[in-house]
Amino acid sequence: MSDVSEARKALVEQVAADIAAGKPFFWESGIINGGRPKNLTREGESANYHGGNRMRLAYQAMRMGYKDNRWATYKQAQSIGAQVKKGEKATVVEYYQFEREIWKKNEKTGKKEPVYETDPETGEKKIKKVRLDPPLVKRSLVFNAEQMENVPPLPEFERPVEPLNEKMERMIANSEASIHHDQHHQNFYTVSTDEIHLVSREEFKTDAYYYATAAHEIAHSTGHESRLNREFGGQATDTYAREELRAELTSMFLHQEYGISFDKQHYDNHAAYLKSWANALRKNPDELFRAAHDAEKAADYIKTNMIEKTMDKEKVQTQAVQTERLAVVTEERPAEEKGVSPVLAARISKIRAAKKAQQQEASAKQKPVARKRTVKMAPKKEAGKSRSLSR
């Protein structure tokens, strides 16, 4: 068995053991508080870890309690003046080489030289490459920044202000599958109608739980044939379990990206699925990494087509009207007495406070204003004319 296969199997065994012991699967990961895993020595998009590496590092951060989201190899750490602490253990990450440059021996010089070809689009010469199938898999060992000394301080992470999160609200408003808050005890996505059905928003105890649930169902919707075209199966099938794993990892990636943590209620609600995942993963450790690969595709699709997309004005207005109406409905007594969640109650209170402030401001501006009035005076005999006075 290769080093990569052994590392995958070890990770799956850890995940399965944690699930069997009733431990949460990613929802309390410390790395979520610092954003997605990044390379300590790089900047921008190139610093991000992807797919299985992203999942693996998030899981390791959760197990070890790391709050820093930065990672690097031993040599990379040394290159910036940092030093891995003595006795620290590394985490395996994988890299795939899908192409290889073609080099041939020059009969005259005896040295290997690259084989060039002309790019049909640009007309420029470039080194010819051959596609590797299967790809060449390499592994690398990385350490978390908290395992090092002399590390640059972690930039302060700005967590989105609760109770509203602009990115998650935009994702929900721009969902390509229609969302209906018409349920009482369950949340689900129906692929045949391309519809998401959720319980009413005010029934969720926290915004975090609502966002996690909505993200999970929207993740399912990315598998529709008009989007990423994944296979859906009936309950109690391996296909169904795989899709649930993809959706949960997608939800985790989104919350990791935008700084919203899962809560225990979300984990408890998916406990049954977790056990079925554990059994499936033990049979095939590679399944966890395939799921992570698909989940990143789903997360990227949601990010590009829903979160980063300009929010539909009509939907924004509809959301505003619904919240305004709820504020009116609960006007007679505190929102908490009507069964509204504390988070939503706080939102309603803010709306009322804003309205009251606007009314007070408008009232303060309504001071008596002198009006100009033209009064026609009786003509003076000596002038024989009339004149206007402003008063």
C-alpha positions as CSV (number, residue, x, y, z in Angstrom):
1,M,0.0,0.0,0.0
2,S,1.4,3.4,-1.0
3,D,2.0,6.2,1.6
4,V,-0.9,8.2,0.1
5,S,-3.3,5.2,0.5
6,E,-2.1,4.6,4.1
7,A,-2.6,8.3,5.0
8,R,-6.1,8.2,3.5
9,K,-7.0,5.0,5.4
10,A,-5.7,6.5,8.6
11,L,-7.8,9.6,8.2
12,V,-11.0,7.7,7.4
13,E,-10.4,5.5,10.5
14,Q,-10.1,8.6,12.7
15,V,-13.3,10.1,11.2
16,A,-15.2,6.8,11.6
17,A,-14.0,6.4,15.2
18,D,-15.0,9.9,16.1
19,I,-18.5,9.4,14.6
20,A,-18.9,6.1,16.5
21,A,-17.9,7.9,19.7
22,G,-20.5,10.6,19.1
23,K,-18.0,13.3,18.3
24,P,-19.0,16.1,15.9
25,F,-18.0,15.9,12.2
26,F,-16.4,19.3,11.4
27,W,-19.1,21.5,12.9
28,E,-16.9,22.7,15.8
29,S,-13.7,23.0,13.8
30,G,-11.4,25.7,15.1
31,I,-10.2,26.3,11.6
32,I,-13.7,27.6,10.6
33,N,-13.0,30.5,13.0
34,G,-10.0,31.5,10.9
35,G,-11.2,30.8,7.4
36,R,-10.3,28.1,5.0
37,P,-6.8,26.4,5.2
38,K,-4.1,28.4,3.5
39,N,-0.4,28.1,2.8
40,L,1.6,30.3,5.2
41,T,4.1,31.4,2.5
42,R,1.7,32.2,-0.3
43,E,-0.9,34.9,-1.0
44,G,-4.1,35.2,-2.9
45,E,-5.9,32.2,-4.5
46,S,-2.7,30.2,-4.8
47,A,-2.5,30.0,-1.0
48,N,-5.8,28.1,-0.7
49,Y,-5.8,24.3,-0.2
50,H,-8.4,22.5,-2.2
51,G,-10.6,19.4,-2.1
52,G,-9.3,16.6,0.0
53,N,-6.5,18.7,1.4
54,R,-8.9,21.4,2.4
55,M,-11.1,18.8,4.2
56,R,-8.1,17.0,5.8
57,L,-6.5,20.1,7.2
58,A,-9.9,21.3,8.6
59,Y,-10.4,18.0,10.3
60,Q,-6.9,18.0,11.8
61,A,-7.4,21.5,13.0
62,M,-10.6,20.4,14.8
63,R,-8.9,17.4,16.4
64,M,-5.9,19.5,17.6
65,G,-7.8,22.6,18.5
66,Y,-5.8,24.9,16.1
67,K,-7.2,28.4,15.6
68,D,-4.7,29.4,13.0
69,N,-5.6,28.4,9.4
70,R,-2.1,28.6,8.0
71,W,0.0,25.6,7.1
72,A,3.5,25.1,5.5
73,T,6.2,22.4,4.9
74,Y,9.3,22.4,7.1
75,K,11.3,24.1,4.3
76,Q,8.6,26.6,3.6
77,A,8.6,27.6,7.3
78,Q,12.3,28.0,7.3
79,S,12.2,30.2,4.2
80,I,10.3,32.9,6.1
81,G,12.4,32.6,9.3
82,A,9.9,30.3,11.2
83,Q,10.9,27.0,12.8
84,V,8.8,23.9,13.5
85,K,8.9,23.0,17.2
86,K,10.7,19.9,18.3
87,G,8.5,16.8,18.4
88,E,5.6,18.2,16.3
89,K,3.9,15.7,14.0
90,A,3.2,16.6,10.4
91,T,-0.1,16.2,8.4
92,V,-0.1,14.7,5.0
93,V,-1.4,16.6,2.0
94,E,-1.7,15.2,-1.6
95,Y,-0.8,16.7,-4.9
96,Y,-1.8,15.4,-8.3
97,Q,0.2,15.7,-11.5
98,F,-2.1,15.3,-14.5
99,E,0.4,16.1,-17.2
100,R,4.1,15.5,-17.9
101,E,6.5,17.4,-20.1
102,I,8.0,15.4,-23.0
103,W,11.8,15.4,-23.0
104,K,14.0,13.5,-25.5
105,K,17.7,12.8,-25.6
106,N,19.7,14.9,-28.1
107,E,21.8,12.5,-30.1
108,K,24.5,15.1,-30.7
109,T,24.9,16.4,-27.2
110,G,23.7,13.4,-25.3
111,K,21.6,15.6,-23.1
112,K,17.8,15.5,-22.7
113,E,15.9,18.5,-24.2
114,P,12.3,19.5,-24.2
115,V,10.1,18.7,-27.2
116,Y,8.3,21.8,-28.5
117,E,5.0,22.2,-30.3
118,T,3.1,25.2,-31.7
119,D,0.1,26.5,-29.8
120,P,-2.8,26.6,-32.4
121,E,-4.4,29.6,-30.7
122,T,-1.4,31.8,-30.0
123,G,1.1,30.5,-32.6
124,E,3.7,30.4,-29.8
125,K,6.0,27.5,-29.2
126,K,5.5,25.6,-25.9
127,I,6.8,22.4,-24.4
128,K,4.7,19.4,-25.5
129,K,2.9,17.6,-22.7
130,V,1.3,14.2,-22.3
131,R,-1.8,13.5,-20.1
132,L,-1.2,11.1,-17.2
133,D,-4.1,8.6,-16.7
134,P,-4.2,7.8,-13.8
135,P,-2.5,11.0,-12.5
136,L,0.7,10.8,-10.6
137,V,0.0,11.3,-6.9
138,K,2.6,12.8,-4.6
139,R,2.4,13.6,-0.9
140,S,3.8,16.4,1.2
141,L,4.1,16.9,4.9
142,V,2.8,20.2,6.4
143,F,2.7,21.7,9.8
144,N,0.2,24.2,11.3
145,A,1.4,27.7,12.2
146,E,0.7,26.9,15.8
147,Q,3.3,24.1,15.6
148,M,6.0,26.7,14.7
149,E,8.0,29.5,16.4
150,N,8.7,32.9,15.0
151,V,5.6,32.9,12.8
152,P,4.1,36.2,11.6
153,P,1.0,37.1,13.6
154,L,-2.3,35.9,12.1
155,P,-4.3,38.7,10.5
156,E,-7.4,39.4,12.6
157,F,-10.3,37.5,11.2
158,E,-13.4,39.6,10.9
159,R,-16.4,37.4,11.6
160,P,-19.6,38.5,9.9
161,V,-21.9,40.3,12.4
162,E,-24.8,38.2,13.6
163,P,-27.7,37.9,13.2
164,L,-27.5,38.8,9.5
165,N,-24.8,37.5,7.2
166,E,-24.8,39.2,3.8
167,K,-23.2,36.4,1.9
168,M,-25.5,33.7,3.2
169,E,-28.6,35.9,2.7
170,R,-27.4,36.4,-0.9
171,M,-26.9,32.7,-1.4
172,I,-30.5,32.0,-0.2
173,A,-32.0,34.8,-2.3
174,N,-30.2,33.8,-5.4
175,S,-30.8,30.0,-5.0
176,E,-31.4,28.6,-8.5
177,A,-33.7,26.0,-7.0
178,S,-36.9,27.7,-5.6
179,I,-37.0,27.7,-1.8
180,H,-40.3,27.2,0.1
181,H,-40.6,27.7,3.9
182,D,-43.7,25.4,4.1
183,Q,-42.6,22.5,6.4
184,H,-43.0,21.8,10.1
185,H,-40.6,19.0,10.9
186,Q,-38.3,18.4,8.0
187,N,-36.0,20.1,5.4
188,F,-35.4,18.5,2.0
189,Y,-34.6,19.0,-1.7
190,T,-36.7,17.4,-4.4
191,V,-34.7,16.8,-7.6
192,S,-37.7,16.1,-9.8
193,T,-39.2,19.5,-9.2
194,D,-35.9,21.3,-8.4
195,E,-37.4,22.7,-5.1
196,I,-36.1,23.2,-1.6
197,H,-38.5,22.9,1.3
198,L,-37.6,24.2,4.7
199,V,-39.4,24.9,8.0
200,S,-40.3,28.5,8.6
201,R,-37.2,30.6,9.3
202,E,-38.4,31.8,12.8
203,E,-38.5,28.2,14.0
204,F,-34.7,27.9,13.8
205,K,-33.0,28.6,17.1
206,T,-30.1,30.4,15.6
207,D,-29.2,32.0,12.3
208,A,-26.2,29.7,12.1
209,Y,-28.5,26.6,12.2
210,Y,-30.7,28.2,9.5
211,Y,-27.8,29.0,7.2
212,A,-26.2,25.5,7.7
213,T,-29.5,23.8,6.8
214,A,-30.2,26.0,3.8
215,A,-26.6,25.6,2.6
216,H,-27.0,21.8,2.9
217,E,-30.1,21.7,0.8
218,I,-28.8,24.2,-1.8
219,A,-25.7,22.0,-2.0
220,H,-28.0,19.1,-3.0
221,S,-29.6,21.3,-5.7
222,T,-26.2,21.8,-7.4
223,G,-26.5,18.1,-8.4
224,H,-29.5,18.8,-10.6
225,E,-29.0,17.9,-14.3
226,S,-29.0,21.6,-15.3
227,R,-26.0,22.3,-13.0
228,L,-23.4,19.7,-12.0
229,N,-25.5,16.7,-12.9
230,R,-24.7,14.3,-10.1
231,E,-26.4,11.0,-9.5
232,F,-29.1,10.8,-6.8
233,G,-30.3,7.6,-5.2
234,G,-33.1,6.4,-3.0
235,Q,-32.7,6.4,0.8
236,A,-30.7,3.5,2.4
237,T,-28.5,3.3,-0.8
238,D,-24.8,4.0,-1.1
239,T,-25.6,6.6,-3.8
240,Y,-27.8,8.4,-1.3
241,A,-25.2,8.3,1.5
242,R,-22.5,9.7,-0.9
243,E,-24.8,12.6,-1.9
244,E,-25.5,13.4,1.8
245,L,-21.7,13.4,2.4
246,R,-21.1,15.7,-0.5
247,A,-23.9,18.1,0.7
248,E,-22.5,18.2,4.2
249,L,-19.0,18.8,3.1
250,T,-20.2,21.6,0.7
251,S,-22.0,23.2,3.7
252,M,-18.9,22.9,5.7
253,F,-16.7,24.5,3.0
254,L,-19.2,27.4,2.6
255,H,-19.3,28.1,6.4
256,Q,-15.5,27.8,6.5
257,E,-15.2,30.3,3.7
258,Y,-17.6,32.9,5.2
259,G,-16.9,32.4,8.9
260,I,-20.2,31.0,10.2
261,S,-19.8,28.1,12.6
262,F,-22.0,25.1,12.8
263,D,-23.9,24.5,16.0
264,K,-24.7,21.3,17.9
265,Q,-28.3,21.2,16.7
266,H,-27.1,20.9,13.1
267,Y,-24.8,18.0,14.0
268,D,-27.5,16.2,16.0
269,N,-29.9,16.5,13.1
270,H,-27.4,14.7,10.8
271,A,-26.2,12.1,13.3
272,A,-28.0,9.2,11.5
273,Y,-26.4,10.1,8.2
274,L,-23.0,10.3,9.9
275,K,-23.1,6.7,11.0
276,S,-24.0,5.5,7.5
277,W,-21.1,7.5,6.1
278,A,-18.7,5.9,8.6
279,N,-19.6,2.4,7.3
280,A,-19.3,3.4,3.6
281,L,-16.0,5.2,4.2
282,R,-14.4,2.2,5.9
283,K,-15.3,0.1,2.8
284,N,-13.7,2.6,0.5
285,P,-11.4,5.3,2.1
286,D,-11.1,7.0,-1.3
287,E,-14.8,7.8,-1.2
288,L,-14.2,10.6,1.4
289,F,-11.7,12.3,-1.0
290,R,-14.0,11.9,-4.0
291,A,-16.8,13.5,-1.9
292,A,-14.5,16.4,-1.0
293,H,-13.6,16.9,-4.6
294,D,-17.3,17.0,-5.6
295,A,-18.1,19.2,-2.6
296,E,-15.6,21.8,-3.6
297,K,-17.1,21.9,-7.1
298,A,-20.5,22.4,-5.5
299,A,-19.2,25.1,-3.2
300,D,-17.5,27.0,-6.1
301,Y,-20.7,26.8,-8.1
302,I,-22.7,28.3,-5.3
303,K,-20.1,30.9,-4.7
304,T,-20.0,32.0,-8.4
305,N,-23.6,31.7,-9.3
306,M,-25.4,32.7,-6.0
307,I,-23.1,34.4,-3.5
308,E,-21.0,36.6,-5.7
309,K,-23.9,37.3,-8.0
310,T,-25.7,40.6,-7.6
311,M,-28.8,39.9,-5.5
312,D,-32.1,40.0,-7.4
313,K,-33.7,43.3,-6.4
314,E,-37.2,41.8,-6.4
315,K,-36.1,39.1,-4.0
316,V,-34.5,41.6,-1.7
317,Q,-37.7,43.6,-1.6
318,T,-39.7,40.5,-0.9
319,Q,-37.4,39.6,2.0
320,A,-37.7,43.1,3.4
321,V,-41.5,43.1,3.2
322,Q,-41.7,39.7,4.9
323,T,-39.5,40.9,7.8
324,E,-41.5,44.1,8.0
325,R,-44.7,42.2,8.2
326,L,-43.4,40.0,10.9
327,A,-42.4,43.1,12.8
328,V,-46.0,44.4,12.5
329,V,-47.4,41.1,13.6
330,T,-45.3,41.0,16.7
331,E,-45.9,44.7,17.5
332,E,-48.5,44.1,20.1
333,R,-46.2,42.1,22.4
334,P,-42.6,41.0,22.6
335,A,-41.5,38.6,19.8
336,E,-40.3,36.0,22.3
337,E,-43.9,35.6,23.5
338,K,-45.0,34.7,20.0
339,G,-42.5,31.8,19.6
340,V,-40.1,33.8,17.5
341,S,-36.4,32.8,17.9
342,P,-34.2,35.2,19.9
343,V,-32.2,36.0,16.8
344,L,-35.2,37.0,14.8
345,A,-36.6,38.8,17.8
346,A,-33.4,40.9,17.9
347,R,-33.8,41.7,14.2
348,I,-37.4,42.8,14.7
349,S,-36.4,45.0,17.6
350,K,-33.8,46.7,15.4
351,I,-36.4,47.4,12.7
352,R,-38.7,48.9,15.3
353,A,-35.9,51.0,16.8
354,A,-34.9,52.2,13.4
355,K,-38.5,53.2,12.6
356,K,-38.8,55.0,15.9
357,A,-35.6,56.9,15.3
358,Q,-36.8,57.9,11.8
359,Q,-40.1,59.1,13.2
360,Q,-38.4,61.1,15.9
361,E,-36.1,62.7,13.4
362,A,-38.9,63.5,11.1
363,S,-40.9,65.0,14.0
364,A,-37.9,67.2,15.1
365,K,-37.6,68.6,11.6
366,Q,-41.3,69.6,11.4
367,K,-40.9,73.1,12.9
368,P,-43.2,76.0,12.1
369,V,-42.1,77.6,8.9
370,A,-43.0,81.2,8.0
371,R,-45.0,81.3,4.8
372,K,-44.8,84.2,2.4
373,R,-48.1,85.8,1.8
374,T,-48.9,88.7,-0.5
375,V,-51.4,91.1,0.9
376,K,-53.1,93.6,-1.2
377,M,-53.1,97.0,0.5
378,A,-55.5,99.7,0.0
379,P,-54.1,102.2,-2.5
380,K,-52.8,105.4,-1.1
381,K,-54.4,108.4,-2.5
382,E,-51.2,110.3,-2.9
383,A,-49.4,107.6,-4.9
384,G,-52.3,106.2,-6.8
385,K,-50.6,102.7,-6.8
386,S,-50.7,99.4,-4.9
387,R,-47.7,97.5,-3.4
388,S,-47.0,94.0,-2.0
389,L,-45.6,93.2,1.4
390,S,-44.1,90.0,2.6
391,R,-44.6,89.0,6.1
